[in-house]
Amino acid sequence: MKKESNKRKNQEVVEGSVEALHAEVERLRMENAYLKKLNALVQTKEKSPNKTKLK
């Protein structure tokens, strides 16, 4: 019976870490999408013809 409880604990740890990895992957995907949008906005602002030019 002792071996069965050890196997169950090991399976629970593995499942928990897989869920943690899935959560981290999702967070990193969201961060990547945010940075891409921010970069696009900065580039759009730099190319804007309404920029004030110093004379």
C-alpha positions in Angstrom: 0.0 0.0 0.0 2.9 2.3 0.7 4.2 2.0 -2.9 0.7 2.9 -4.3 0.5 6.1 -2.3 4.0 7.2 -3.5 3.0 6.6 -7.1 -0.1 8.7 -6.6 1.9 11.6 -5.1 4.4 11.4 -8.0 1.5 11.5 -10.5 -0.1 14.5 -8.7 3.2 16.4 -8.8 3.7 15.7 -12.5 0.1 16.8 -13.3 0.5 19.9 -11.3 3.8 20.8 -13.1 2.2 20.2 -16.5 -0.6 22.6 -15.5 1.9 25.1 -14.3 3.8 24.8 -17.6 0.6 25.4 -19.6 -0.1 28.5 -17.6 3.4 29.8 -18.2 3.1 29.1 -21.9 -0.2 31.0 -22.0 1.3 33.9 -20.1 4.3 34.1 -22.4 2.1 34.1 -25.4 0.1 37.0 -24.0 3.3 38.9 -23.3 4.6 38.2 -26.8 1.4 39.5 -28.3 1.4 42.6 -26.1 5.0 43.4 -27.1 4.2 42.9 -30.8 1.3 45.3 -30.6 3.4 47.8 -28.7 6.1 47.7 -31.3 3.5 48.1 -34.1 2.1 51.2 -32.4 5.6 52.7 -31.9 6.4 52.2 -35.6 3.1 53.6 -36.7 3.7 56.7 -34.6 7.2 57.2 -36.0 5.9 57.0 -39.6 3.0 59.4 -38.9 3.0 62.4 -41.3 1.6 64.6 -38.6 4.8 64.6 -36.7 5.9 68.1 -35.7 9.2 69.0 -37.3 11.6 71.5 -35.8 12.8 74.3 -38.2 
